[in-house]
Amino acid sequence: MDIGVFLPNGRNGYLISKAGPQFDPSYRHHLEIVKKMEACGMDFGLAMIKFSGFGGETQFWEGCLEGFTLCSALLGATDRIKLFGSAATILMPPPLVARMAATCDSVAPGRFGVNIVTGWQPAEYHQMGMWPGDEYFGYRYDMASEYVDVMRELWSTGLSNFKGDHYQLENCKLSPRPEGKIDIVAAGQSPRGLRFAAEHADYAFTFCTGLNTPTAFAASNQRLAEAKAASGRDVGAYVLVMVIADETDALAEKKWQYYADNVDVAAVEWMADQSGRDAGADETASAKRINLPEGAVNMNTGALIGSYETVARMLDEMAAVPGTRGIMLSFDDYDTGIDIFAEKIQPLMRCRQDHLAVVA
């Protein structure tokens, strides 16, 4: 069972609370984080991308480090861990991203992957005059499909004359080509988003919704399995969840309540306004899920809240859900969270024992 970390390269990480740690992202902070991740046997990290945050008192995500640049530097300072950078398809042409990814692969062959971000927050693209209009929501995954096809052709042959509805290339070249395989990961949860992942990605994110409901994502895994069966491809599910742990269940629950009681209302309202712009999104879509009121303080990515023993047990339950290939963790406090996971939670996880024996 792979374990990874959702890197906090956006301001304040993934907790929209005035009571949470307040910080601007930095390379030095991330270097410390990935060194800890590698030392404790974690497998991967992912750097998201956001060009405009949610504002509010906390200025949530108003600062964000660009993922490819960050990952390239981190790959050069590590030996084993795999890192994914996020490509905003609206802004970054696929031949450019293919070359950027090949450069990252040159730094650390086989240890870099690309996260495809189709975009759901119009304001961050409006500010640059790059939002294609709300009709984009209807064709974004068709565009993303061509996007990945272009990159994979360039990586495999170094030449593309791709002709599609969204991209037309003429003798487009890439050299040098990557030495290792560059994996693709995608996060769409709608039927169309899952079909895109099943047809074009190597990994698809699912989301552990709710509080202390470690198997609640099973239906998402099943929908991915059905999409995979139709595509005939093997795509692994990576499940995203936040860990809030302490010595006892009561102490951890008190911490969560403190965060929730101090939610940055203005930032959450901004998130709700932007995520509501896709009029065609159904209840399974990421844009609908993140602003549900019961968990908006951590973007409804789900949370495992409890003692070290409780959290370890719930992570084992997640690992046992059919289709789960890995779990990507976020933390309320990254300065202490990875240490706590490494020293107090991971040693109790049955699903990690074989892996840790190999890493050791």
C-alpha positions in Angstrom: 0.0 0.0 0.0 1.6 3.3 -1.1 1.5 6.2 1.2 2.0 9.8 0.0 1.5 13.4 1.1 -0.5 16.3 -0.4 2.3 18.8 -0.2 1.4 22.2 1.4 2.6 24.4 -1.4 -0.4 26.6 -1.1 -0.7 29.1 1.8 -2.0 27.3 5.0 -2.1 23.8 3.4 -5.5 22.3 3.4 -7.2 23.7 6.5 -9.4 26.8 6.0 -9.3 27.8 9.7 -8.2 30.8 11.7 -7.1 28.4 14.4 -4.8 26.3 12.1 -1.1 27.1 11.4 -0.7 30.2 9.3 2.2 30.0 6.8 3.4 31.0 3.4 4.9 28.1 1.4 8.6 27.9 0.9 11.2 25.6 -0.6 13.0 25.1 2.7 9.8 24.0 4.4 9.1 21.5 1.6 12.7 20.2 1.7 12.3 19.5 5.3 9.0 17.7 4.7 10.2 15.5 1.8 13.3 14.5 3.7 11.1 13.3 6.5 8.8 11.5 4.1 11.7 9.7 2.5 13.3 8.8 5.8 10.1 7.1 7.0 9.5 5.2 3.8 6.7 7.2 2.2 6.3 6.7 -1.5 5.2 9.9 -3.2 4.2 13.6 -2.8 2.0 15.8 -4.9 2.3 19.6 -5.4 -0.9 21.2 -6.5 -1.3 24.5 -8.3 -3.4 27.5 -7.6 -3.0 31.0 -9.2 -5.5 32.8 -7.0 -6.7 31.8 -3.5 -9.9 32.2 -1.5 -9.1 35.3 0.4 -10.7 35.7 3.8 -8.9 36.6 7.0 -6.5 33.7 6.5 -5.7 34.6 2.9 -6.1 30.9 2.1 -4.1 29.7 -0.9 -3.3 33.3 -1.8 0.4 32.2 -2.0 1.3 29.1 -4.0 4.6 27.7 -5.2 4.6 26.4 -8.8 4.7 22.6 -8.7 7.1 21.7 -11.5 9.8 24.1 -10.3 9.4 23.0 -6.7 9.4 19.3 -7.6 12.5 19.6 -9.7 14.4 21.2 -6.9 13.1 18.6 -4.4 14.0 15.7 -6.7 17.5 16.8 -6.9 17.8 16.8 -3.1 16.2 13.3 -2.6 17.1 9.8 -3.6 13.9 7.6 -3.7 10.6 9.4 -3.3 8.4 10.1 -6.3 6.8 13.6 -6.9 3.9 14.8 -9.0 3.7 18.3 -10.4 0.4 19.8 -11.4 -0.3 21.1 -14.9 -3.1 23.6 -15.5 -4.4 22.6 -18.9 -5.9 26.0 -19.6 -2.6 27.8 -19.2 0.2 25.4 -20.1 0.3 23.9 -23.6 1.0 20.1 -23.7 4.3 20.3 -25.6 5.6 22.7 -22.9 4.5 20.5 -20.1 5.9 17.4 -21.9 9.3 19.2 -22.0 9.1 20.3 -18.4 8.3 16.8 -17.3 11.1 15.4 -19.3 13.5 17.9 -17.6 12.2 16.8 -14.2 12.8 13.2 -15.2 16.3 14.1 -16.2 16.9 15.2 -12.6 15.4 11.9 -11.2 14.6 9.3 -13.9 11.3 7.5 -13.1 10.5 9.6 -10.1 8.3 12.3 -11.6 4.7 12.4 -12.6 2.1 14.9 -13.9 -1.2 15.7 -12.2 -3.7 17.0 -14.8 -5.7 20.0 -13.5 -8.6 21.0 -15.7 -9.6 23.9 -13.4 -12.8 24.7 -11.5 -12.1 28.3 -10.1 -12.8 30.8 -13.0 -11.5 33.8 -11.0 -7.9 32.5 -11.0 -7.9 32.4 -14.8 -10.0 35.6 -15.3 -7.2 37.6 -13.7 -4.9 36.6 -16.5 -7.5 36.9 -19.2 -7.3 33.2 -19.8 -10.7 31.9 -18.7 -12.3 30.4 -21.8 -15.9 30.9 -20.6 -18.2 28.7 -18.5 -18.9 26.6 -21.6 -15.4 25.2 -20.9 -16.9 23.0 -18.1 -18.6 21.0 -20.8 -15.5 20.1 -22.9 -12.6 20.3 -20.4 -12.1 16.5 -20.2 -12.2 16.2 -24.0 -9.5 18.8 -24.1 -7.6 17.0 -21.3 -7.8 13.7 -23.2 -6.0 15.3 -26.2 -3.6 17.0 -23.9 -2.4 13.6 -22.5 -2.3 12.0 -25.9 0.0 14.8 -27.1 2.4 14.5 -24.2 2.6 10.7 -24.4 3.3 10.8 -28.1 6.1 13.3 -27.5 7.5 11.3 -24.6 7.5 8.0 -26.6 8.6 9.2 -30.1 9.9 12.7 -29.7 7.7 13.9 -32.5 4.0 14.8 -32.9 1.8 15.9 -35.7 -1.3 15.5 -33.6 -4.5 16.9 -35.1 -7.5 17.2 -32.8 -10.3 19.5 -31.9 -8.3 21.4 -29.3 -4.6 20.9 -30.4 -3.0 20.8 -33.8 0.7 20.2 -34.0 3.1 20.5 -36.9 6.3 18.5 -36.7 6.5 19.2 -33.0 9.6 17.8 -31.4 10.8 16.9 -28.0 14.4 16.1 -27.2 15.8 14.7 -25.0 13.0 12.3 -24.2 12.4 11.1 -20.7 14.4 8.1 -19.5 11.8 6.8 -17.1 8.0 6.4 -17.3 6.1 9.6 -16.5 2.9 8.6 -14.7 -0.3 10.6 -15.0 -2.7 11.2 -12.1 -6.2 12.8 -12.3 -8.7 13.9 -9.7 -12.1 14.2 -11.4 -15.0 12.5 -9.5 -17.8 13.0 -12.0 -18.7 10.2 -14.4 -16.9 12.1 -17.2 -13.9 12.8 -14.9 -13.6 9.2 -13.9 -13.9 8.1 -17.6 -11.0 10.5 -18.4 -8.9 8.9 -15.6 -9.7 5.4 -16.7 -8.8 6.1 -20.3 -5.7 8.3 -19.8 -4.3 8.2 -16.3 -2.2 5.8 -14.3 -3.7 6.8 -11.0 -7.0 8.4 -10.0 -7.8 10.3 -6.8 -10.8 9.3 -4.8 -11.9 11.1 -1.7 -12.5 9.8 1.8 -15.5 12.0 2.6 -16.8 12.5 6.2 -15.3 12.3 9.6 -13.9 8.9 10.8 -15.7 7.1 7.9 -12.7 5.3 6.5 -14.6 3.2 3.9 -17.0 5.9 2.7 -15.1 6.2 -0.6 -15.8 2.6 -1.6 -18.6 3.7 -4.0 -16.1 6.0 -5.7 -13.6 3.1 -6.1 -16.4 1.1 -7.5 -17.3 3.8 -10.1 -13.6 3.9 -11.0 -13.5 0.1 -11.4 -16.5 0.2 -13.7 -14.8 3.0 -15.8 -11.6 0.9 -15.9 -13.5 -2.2 -17.1 -14.9 -0.2 -20.0 -11.4 1.2 -20.9 -9.5 -2.0 -20.4 -6.8 -0.2 -18.6 -5.3 -0.7 -15.1 -5.7 2.5 -13.1 -4.9 2.6 -9.4 -7.0 4.6 -6.8 -5.2 7.0 -4.6 -7.4 8.1 -1.7 -7.1 11.6 -0.2 -7.7 12.1 3.6 -6.6 14.5 6.4 -5.0 13.0 9.6 -5.6 14.8 12.9 -4.1 12.6 15.6 -3.2 13.0 19.3 -2.6 10.9 22.4 -6.3 10.2 22.8 -9.5 10.3 20.7 -10.8 13.0 22.9 -7.8 15.3 22.4 -7.9 14.8 18.7 -11.6 15.5 18.5 -11.1 18.6 20.6 -8.5 19.8 18.1 -10.8 19.2 15.1 -13.7 21.1 16.8 -11.4 24.0 17.5 -10.5 24.2 13.8 -14.1 23.9 12.8 -15.3 26.5 15.3 -12.8 29.0 13.8 -13.4 28.3 10.1 -12.6 31.2 7.8 -16.2 31.9 6.7 -15.3 34.4 4.0 -12.8 32.0 2.4 -15.3 29.1 2.5 -17.9 31.4 0.9 -15.6 32.3 -1.9 -14.8 28.6 -2.5 -18.6 27.9 -2.6 -19.2 30.7 -5.1 -16.4 29.6 -7.5 -17.2 25.9 -7.2 -20.8 26.5 -8.0 -20.0 28.0 -11.4 -20.2 24.6 -13.2 -24.0 24.4 -13.6 -23.7 20.9 -15.2 -21.8 19.3 -12.2 -23.7 16.5 -10.4 -23.4 15.6 -6.7 -20.3 13.3 -7.5 -18.2 16.2 -8.9 -15.3 17.6 -7.0 -16.7 21.1 -7.3 -19.9 20.1 -5.5 -18.2 18.0 -2.8 -15.5 20.5 -1.5 -18.0 23.1 -0.2 -20.4 20.8 1.7 -20.9 22.7 5.0 -20.1 19.8 7.4 -16.5 19.6 6.3 -15.7 22.8 4.4 -13.0 23.6 6.9 -10.8 21.0 5.2 -12.5 21.1 1.8 -14.4 18.0 2.6 -11.5 15.8 1.8 -12.4 13.6 4.8 -10.6 13.4 8.1 -9.4 10.6 10.3 -9.6 12.0 13.9 -8.4 10.1 16.9 -5.6 8.6 18.9 -2.6 7.1 17.1 -4.1 3.6 17.4 -7.5 4.8 16.1 -6.0 6.5 13.1 -3.7 3.5 12.3 -6.8 1.2 12.4 -8.8 3.4 10.1 -5.9 3.7 7.6 -5.8 -0.1 7.5 -9.6 -0.2 6.9 -9.0 2.3 4.0 -6.3 0.1 2.5 -8.6 -2.9 2.6 -11.3 -1.3 0.3 -11.1 -3.0 -3.1 -9.3 -0.9 -5.7 -7.2 1.1 -3.3 -3.6 1.4 -4.5 -2.5 4.1 -2.1 -3.5 6.8 0.4 -2.4 10.5 0.1 -2.4 12.2 3.5 -2.8 15.8 4.4 -2.2 17.1 7.9 -3.6 19.9 10.1 0.0 20.7 11.1 2.8 19.6 8.7 5.5 20.6 11.1 4.5 17.8 13.5 2.1 15.6 11.4 4.7 13.7 9.5 6.8 13.0 12.6 3.7 11.7 14.4 2.7 9.6 11.5 6.3 8.1 11.2 6.8 7.5 14.8 3.4 6.7 16.3 1.0 5.7 13.5 2.8 3.9 10.7 4.4 1.3 13.0 0.9 0.2 14.0 -0.4 -0.1 10.4 -0.6 -3.7 9.2 -0.9 -2.6 5.5 2.6 -1.0 5.7 4.7 -3.7 7.3 5.8 -5.6 4.2 6.6 -2.3 2.4 8.6 -0.9 5.3 10.6 -4.1 5.6 11.6 -3.7 1.9 12.5 0.0 2.3 14.6 -0.8 5.4 
